[in-house]
Amino acid sequence: MDVNVFSYHHGAAFNRWHERIIDCATGCGRKTTMTGTGLCDQCWEGQRRAQLAEQLRHSERDRFTS
C-alpha cells in the first residue's frame, strides 16, 4: 500500500495510483488507502487476529463441551 501523497484534489490526498489516502479509523496516526474498512495494515491485521482468536476459543470450547 502506497501512502505517499502524490497529489491533492478538492482537499483529498491521493497516491500515484490515484487511490485516496485517509487517516486510519482507529486513530493510530497511520495513513491508509483502504477506504472500505478505514483501517491501516497493522490495525486490520490486529483486528483479524482478534477475530480468529475468538473463533478458535469458541471452537475449542465447543469441542470439549460436546
Secondary structure by P-SEA (a helix, b strand, c coil): ccccccccccccccccccbbbbccccccccccccccccccaaaaaaaaaaaaaaaaaaaaaaaaac
